[in-house]
Amino acid sequence: MSAELDRAGASTDPTPARAREWLFRETNVHPTITDRQYRRFLRYPVNRALTGPLADAATWARQWFGANAGPWLCGLAVEARTVSDGVEIAGELFGTAALAAQMAGLNGGVIVAASAGAESDDESARRWEAGEPDSYFFLESYAAAAAEALVVAAQRQIASRFSDRALLDRSGPGYRGWAVDEMPRLLALLRCGSALPAPGVPCHRQGEHVE
């Protein structure tokens, strides 16, 4: 799992978002994954069609995911601002002065969590243990593509919600200037339902993404 923050820049309304305000919480949301997108995650030439056993494995993974996976997405608006030695998010300090410099102009943010769901991760592990590396790889790749597509969908929702603001680039632990070991602290700010990750629980599934 990765984690990052979608950031809102200067606004005509200087009042920041409340410390924690849900913008969206969606479960069992299946994004559309094109063949081209899927091939990119398979690290296969995007303009070359899959054939034979490769095409069969891709079709199986797509169908299995559609029938069994439970993707989810949530977005939490938080107070966020830069300070001299980092970035303050919902009252907690993250990062360093270098990160603060990169996020200059920060005035509020949205923590986005997206997951392809535990089902696909568990099935991938089962396939690996059963000596089926192709099934493992194709399902893991599809789950990763789904997670990215959910993040893109979230960014569209955020852009629509904060159309009066200049949105800065997304960032998060693991990006330049932000240590990846701060990811659990960022995740702990989320307060999700039972289908979503519990606060403070480390998540390292291939098909999960937190923005």
N, C-alpha and C positions, 0 to 999 in steps of 0.2 A: 504494500500500500504506500502511496505517496501522499503528501499533504501540502496544501498551499492555500493562499488567500487571494480571492478576487478583490481588487481594491477600487474604491471610488475616489476620484479626485475632487477638485474644487467644485462647489455647488452653489447655485443661487440661493439655496436654503442652507445657512451655516449650522443648523441644528443637526447633530449627528444622530444616527440610528440609536434606538434603545440598546442597552448592553447586550441583550439577547432577544431577538425577534425572528421567529421562523418566517421565511419567505415561501418555502415550499418543502413538502415532505411527501414523497411519492414512492409507493411500493409496487412491485410487479410491473415495472415499466420497461418494456422491451424496445430499445431503439432500433431503427432501421440500419443495417450494416450492408453496404454494397459489396459486391465481389471485389472491387478494386481496393476498398478499405481493408477487407479481410486479407487479401493477398499481401498488403503492406505489412500487416502484423505477422504474417507467415514468413516474412522476409523473402518473398517470391516476387519476380518481376511483375509490377502491377498491370502491365499491358499484355501479359501472356496468360491465356486461360489455363486453368488446371485441367489435367486430363488423367484418365486411367485411375489407378489406386489413390492418387492425390485428390482427384475430384471426388471420389467416393468418400474419402476421409473428411473432406471439407463439408460435404452434404450431410454426413452423419452428425458432425459437430453442430452445424447450424440447426438441424432438426432436433437434436437432443436438447440444445440450449432453449429453443423455443418452447419445448414441451415440459421442461423440468426446472429451469433456472428461475430464480426470483430476484431480478435486478431491482435496486432501489437507489433513490437519490434524495438528498436533502440540502437545504441551504439556510444558513443561520446568519442574519445580519448582526454585526457586532460593532461596538465603538472601537475605533482603531486610529492611532496617531503616531507620528514619529516623535521621539525624544532624543536627547543627546547621545545616549548609549544604546539605542535600539528602537524597537517598535512596541508600543503598548497596545495590546489587543484585549478588549474586555477587562481592562484593569491589570493584566499580567504582562510582564516585560519579556520580549523575545528578541533574539538576535544580538547584533553588535552595532557599533557606530557606523560600520561599513554598510550594514543592511539599512540603517536609517537614511544614509545618504542616497541609496538606490531607490528608496520609497518616499523621497521628498514629495511633499504635497498631499500625503495620505490624509484622508478625512472620512474615515469609516471603511468598513470592509464586509465581505461575506465569506464565511467558511463554507465550502461546498464539499460534501462527502458523496461519493458515488461508488457503487459496488455492483458487480455482475451477480452477486449472491453466493452464499456459502455452498449451494448445491453443486455448482459447476466445479468449484475448487475440490470438493470432496470426491466428485466423480473422476476428476483428473487424477487425483492421488490414487484412487482405486484402480484406474486403468494402468497407471505406472506400476503399481504393486503386482498387477496381473500380467506384467510383461508385454504391455501394449503401448510402446512409446509413441507410435504415430497418433493413436487416439488421444493420448495425453497432450501431445504438442498441439494438435488441431483444436482441441477444446480449450486449452489454456490461451491460445492465440485469439480465438473467437471471444472469450471472456474479456481479454484485454481490450479488444476493439470495442466491445460493448461499453466498457467502463469509460473509455475515452469519448465515445459518442454521447454518453450521459453528461459528461463534463461540458461538452460543447453545447448541449441542450440547456444546461444550467446557465452557462454564460449568456445565452440568448435571453433567458428569463430575467437575468440580472440587468442586462442592457436595457430591456424594456421597462423594468421597474424603476431604474434610475436613469431615465432618458435625459434628465436635466443635469447630469453630472458627466464629467470627463473621466472615463474609466481608464485606470492604469493597467499595465500588464499584470497578469496573475503571477503569484510567487508563492513559495512555501519551503519548508525544510527540505534540504537536498538541492535547492537552487543556489546559485552563486551568492555567497555572503550569508547564507542561513544554514546552520548546522542541522543535519538530518536527525540528530538525536533529540531535537526539540519537537519532533512529530507527536510523540505521545501527549505532550502538554497541550499542543494545539487540538488534538483529538478530544482531550478531556473537556474542552469547552463546549463540545456538542452535548445536547441532551436529547437523545433520539428514542424512538419506541423500541419495542422488543425485537423487531426485525432488523434494527440498525445497531451499529456497534455501541456497547456500553461505554460510558465515560472512562477514560484511562486504560482501556483494554488495548494492548498492542495489536495491530492488524498488519499482516504481511502477505496477504493473498495476492496472487497475480492479477486477478480480475477486480481489484478494488482501487479506487482513486479518491483522494481527498484533496479538495482545492481550498 
